[in-house]
Amino acid sequence: DAKDDVDGSQKAGLRGILVQTGKYRSGDESKVDPGAYGVCKDFPAAVEKILEHNATCS
């Protein structure tokens, strides 16, 4: 959910990733300001994005 999950996590200082499954509707990306850290087609893609980010951090 863009508003509750992504916006809520970002307000708590976390990176929010919008997953385009479940409650997702086209245009949800614009419901969060600032925008989501990432938008992924499904949960496995979101996990991959997280792993890629952590692999490049030092």
Buried (B, 14 or more C-beta within 10 A) or exposed (E): BBEEBBBEBBEEEEEBBBBBEEEBEEEBBEBBEEBBBBBBEEEEBBEEBBEEEEEEEE
